[in-house]
């Protein structure tokens, strides 16, 4: 399905595969896309190319060093486009943890990192909408992508990661820390649309883009929250419309909205 992708994405992927073939020959057996590309929300120059790369065996330390160099070369040649993804074996597909319980490597933000648990969001996107650049059709492979596991993961993430993030945001307000307007805009977009994506998943047992989640929030939540949702969407779309009198007001409303939405989502799940 690579021929259906935008030319700019094809160029990056073709170069990426050619570097694998040149420097790590016969290692790459599958390359699959998920994330904004499959949600029809990819924006050239700002969206990452999210992928899962599959090899027959785990890559050795020396091979991972070569792989890091490959990613650095891609980043230099195609800046600001970023390739973000994980490196797995076939047996990992659909699992909560790697098949052999070994940490798996993934590349994000220009760094090679490690994790021990997979994100169910990735499996659902690959299973239902994944684009097969190399290897067998990912949507037809026999692996589990549980919607129940997806919603459980999202609720736990909301009550751990997001709750703690909101606490840090409130603490920064109490301590009168003064981030820049750009930093505040990034926080508003990330937090408001990120939580709305989780709200969408818990309500619909499905996955949507950040922009799609914002529009969904406008349709399903009270009008009192519409200004901060519009603010997040405007930031996402690089559209400037002044909706708040100050940066502090934006931060206060973001914290207030986030606490409400976490409470609302927990109640919604309990009432099902």
C-alpha positions as CSV (number, residue, x, y, z in Angstrom):
1,X,0.0,0.0,0.0
2,X,3.0,2.3,-0.1
3,X,1.8,3.6,-3.5
4,X,-1.2,5.1,-1.8
5,X,0.9,7.3,0.5
6,X,1.9,10.9,-0.1
7,X,5.1,11.2,-2.2
8,X,6.9,12.8,0.8
9,X,6.2,9.8,3.0
10,X,7.1,7.4,0.2
11,X,10.5,9.0,-0.2
12,X,11.3,8.7,3.5
13,X,10.2,5.0,3.7
14,X,12.0,4.1,0.5
15,X,15.3,5.6,1.8
16,X,14.7,3.9,5.2
17,X,14.2,0.5,3.6
18,X,17.2,0.9,1.4
19,X,19.4,1.7,4.4
20,X,18.2,-1.4,6.2
21,X,19.0,-3.5,3.1
22,X,22.4,-1.9,2.7
23,X,23.6,-2.0,6.4
24,X,21.4,-4.6,8.0
25,X,20.7,-7.0,5.0
26,X,18.0,-9.7,5.3
27,X,17.0,-8.4,8.8
28,X,13.9,-6.3,8.1
29,X,10.9,-8.6,7.3
30,X,8.0,-6.3,8.0
31,X,7.4,-2.6,8.1
32,X,3.9,-1.3,9.1
33,X,2.5,2.2,9.6
34,X,0.0,3.3,12.3
35,X,-0.6,6.6,14.0
36,X,-1.7,9.8,12.3
37,X,-1.1,8.4,8.8
38,X,-3.8,5.7,9.2
39,X,-6.1,8.1,10.9
40,X,-6.0,10.4,7.9
41,X,-4.5,13.1,10.1
42,X,-1.0,13.3,8.9
43,X,0.4,16.8,8.5
44,X,3.7,17.1,6.6
45,X,6.3,18.9,8.6
46,X,4.6,18.4,12.0
47,X,3.4,14.8,12.2
48,X,5.7,11.8,12.9
49,X,5.7,8.7,10.7
50,X,4.7,6.1,13.3
51,X,5.8,2.5,12.4
52,X,6.4,-1.0,13.7
53,X,9.5,-2.8,12.2
54,X,9.5,-6.6,12.4
55,X,12.6,-8.8,12.4
56,X,12.9,-12.6,12.7
57,X,15.1,-12.3,15.8
58,X,15.9,-9.6,18.3
59,X,18.5,-7.2,17.1
60,X,21.9,-7.5,18.7
61,X,23.6,-4.5,20.4
62,X,25.9,-3.9,17.4
63,X,22.9,-4.0,15.0
64,X,21.0,-1.5,17.2
65,X,24.0,0.8,17.0
66,X,23.8,0.6,13.2
67,X,20.0,1.2,13.3
68,X,20.5,4.3,15.4
69,X,22.9,5.7,12.7
70,X,20.3,4.9,10.1
71,X,17.7,7.0,12.0
72,X,20.1,9.8,12.4
73,X,20.8,9.8,8.7
74,X,17.1,9.8,7.9
75,X,16.5,12.7,10.4
76,X,19.3,14.8,8.8
77,X,18.1,14.2,5.2
78,X,14.4,14.7,5.8
79,X,14.2,17.2,8.6
80,X,11.7,18.0,10.2
81,X,10.1,14.6,9.5
82,X,10.6,12.1,12.2
83,X,10.4,8.3,12.1
84,X,9.1,7.0,15.4
85,X,8.5,3.4,16.0
86,X,9.3,0.1,17.7
87,X,11.4,-2.9,16.7
88,X,9.8,-6.2,17.4
89,X,9.7,-9.9,16.3
90,X,6.6,-11.6,14.8
91,X,5.8,-13.3,18.1
92,X,5.3,-10.0,19.8
93,X,2.2,-9.0,17.7
94,X,-0.8,-8.4,19.9
95,X,1.0,-9.2,23.2
96,X,1.0,-7.1,26.4
97,X,4.7,-7.8,26.9
98,X,7.4,-9.2,24.6
99,X,7.1,-12.9,23.9
100,X,10.4,-13.7,25.6
101,X,9.9,-11.0,28.3
102,X,12.9,-9.1,26.9
103,X,12.8,-5.3,26.8
104,X,12.2,-4.2,23.2
105,X,13.8,-1.1,21.6
106,X,11.9,1.8,20.1
107,X,13.0,5.0,18.5
108,X,11.4,8.4,19.4
109,X,12.5,12.0,19.6
110,X,15.8,11.2,18.1
111,X,16.7,8.6,20.7
112,X,16.8,4.8,21.0
113,X,14.9,3.8,24.1
114,X,13.6,0.6,25.7
115,X,10.3,-0.6,27.1
116,X,8.8,-3.8,28.5
117,X,5.1,-3.3,27.7
118,X,3.3,-2.7,24.4
119,X,0.6,-0.1,23.9
120,X,-2.7,-1.7,23.0
121,X,-3.5,1.4,20.9
122,X,-0.8,0.4,18.5
123,X,-2.2,-3.2,18.1
124,X,-5.7,-1.9,17.4
125,X,-4.6,0.6,14.8
126,X,-2.3,-2.0,13.1
127,X,-5.1,-4.7,13.2
128,X,-7.8,-2.4,11.8
129,X,-6.1,0.2,9.8
130,X,-2.4,-0.7,9.5
131,X,-0.6,0.1,6.3
132,X,1.7,-2.7,5.1
133,X,4.8,-1.2,3.5
134,X,6.8,-4.4,3.7
135,X,5.8,-7.9,4.6
136,X,2.4,-9.7,4.7
137,X,-0.8,-7.6,5.2
138,X,-0.8,-6.7,8.8
139,X,-4.6,-6.4,8.9
140,X,-4.9,-10.1,8.1
141,X,-2.3,-11.6,10.4
142,X,-3.7,-13.7,13.3
143,X,-3.0,-11.6,16.4
144,X,-5.3,-10.3,19.1
145,X,-6.2,-6.6,19.4
146,X,-8.6,-6.6,22.3
147,X,-10.9,-3.6,22.6
148,X,-11.4,-4.5,26.3
149,X,-7.6,-4.3,26.8
150,X,-7.6,-1.0,24.9
151,X,-10.2,0.7,27.2
152,X,-8.6,-0.7,30.3
153,X,-5.2,0.6,29.3
154,X,-6.7,4.0,28.4
155,X,-8.5,4.4,31.7
156,X,-5.3,3.4,33.7
157,X,-3.3,5.8,31.7
158,X,-5.8,8.6,32.3
159,X,-5.7,8.0,36.1
160,X,-2.0,7.7,36.3
161,X,0.0,9.6,33.7
162,X,-2.6,12.3,33.0
163,X,-3.7,12.8,36.7
164,X,-0.1,13.3,37.7
165,X,0.5,15.7,34.7
166,X,-2.4,17.8,35.8
167,X,-1.1,17.9,39.4
168,X,2.2,19.2,38.0
169,X,0.4,21.8,36.0
170,X,-1.5,23.0,39.1
171,X,1.7,23.1,41.1
172,X,3.4,25.2,38.5
173,X,0.5,27.7,38.8
174,X,0.8,27.8,42.6
175,X,4.6,28.4,42.4
176,X,4.1,31.2,39.8
177,X,6.4,29.6,37.3
178,X,6.2,31.6,34.1
179,X,6.6,29.4,31.0
180,X,6.6,31.1,27.6
181,X,3.4,31.5,25.5
182,X,4.6,28.8,23.1
183,X,5.2,26.4,25.9
184,X,1.7,27.0,27.3
185,X,0.2,26.5,23.8
186,X,2.0,23.2,23.5
187,X,0.7,22.1,26.9
188,X,-2.9,23.2,26.1
189,X,-2.9,21.3,22.8
190,X,-1.2,18.2,24.3
191,X,-3.4,17.9,27.4
192,X,-6.8,18.9,26.1
193,X,-6.7,16.9,22.8
194,X,-4.8,14.0,24.5
195,X,-7.5,13.6,27.1
196,X,-10.2,14.0,24.6
197,X,-8.7,11.1,22.6
198,X,-9.0,9.0,25.7
199,X,-12.6,10.2,26.2
200,X,-13.4,9.2,22.7
201,X,-11.9,5.7,23.2
202,X,-13.7,5.1,26.5
203,X,-17.0,6.2,24.9
204,X,-16.7,4.6,21.5
205,X,-14.2,1.7,22.0
206,X,-12.3,3.1,19.1
207,X,-9.4,5.4,18.2
208,X,-9.4,8.9,16.6
209,X,-6.9,11.6,15.8
210,X,-6.3,14.6,18.1
211,X,-8.2,16.9,15.8
212,X,-11.0,14.3,15.5
213,X,-11.1,14.1,19.3
214,X,-11.5,17.8,19.6
215,X,-14.4,17.9,17.2
216,X,-16.0,15.0,19.1
217,X,-15.6,16.9,22.3
218,X,-17.4,19.9,20.8
219,X,-20.3,17.6,19.8
220,X,-20.6,15.7,23.1
221,X,-19.5,18.0,26.0
222,X,-21.1,21.0,27.5
223,X,-20.6,24.4,25.9
224,X,-18.8,25.7,29.0
225,X,-15.8,23.6,27.8
226,X,-16.0,24.7,24.2
227,X,-13.6,27.7,24.4
228,X,-10.6,25.6,25.7
229,X,-11.4,22.9,23.2
230,X,-11.5,25.5,20.4
231,X,-8.2,26.9,21.8
232,X,-6.5,23.5,21.5
233,X,-7.8,22.9,18.0
234,X,-6.7,26.3,16.9
235,X,-3.2,25.7,18.2
236,X,-3.2,22.3,16.4
237,X,-4.2,24.0,13.2
238,X,-1.8,26.9,13.6
239,X,-4.8,29.2,13.6
240,X,-4.6,32.2,15.9
241,X,-7.9,33.4,17.4
242,X,-7.7,35.1,20.9
243,X,-10.2,33.3,23.1
244,X,-8.6,34.0,26.5
245,X,-7.4,37.2,28.1
246,X,-4.1,35.8,29.4
247,X,-1.8,32.7,29.4
248,X,-2.6,32.1,33.0
249,X,-6.3,31.9,32.2
250,X,-5.5,29.3,29.5
251,X,-3.6,27.2,32.0
252,X,-6.2,27.5,34.7
253,X,-9.0,26.5,32.2
254,X,-6.8,23.6,30.9
255,X,-6.4,22.2,34.5
256,X,-10.1,22.7,35.3
257,X,-11.2,21.0,32.1
258,X,-8.8,18.1,32.6
259,X,-9.9,17.4,36.1
260,X,-13.5,17.5,35.0
261,X,-12.9,15.1,32.0
262,X,-11.0,12.6,34.1
263,X,-13.9,12.6,36.6
264,X,-16.5,12.4,33.9
265,X,-14.7,9.5,32.2
266,X,-14.4,7.5,35.4
267,X,-18.1,8.0,36.2
268,X,-19.0,7.1,32.6
269,X,-17.1,3.8,32.9
270,X,-18.6,3.0,36.3
271,X,-22.1,3.6,35.1
272,X,-21.8,1.3,32.1
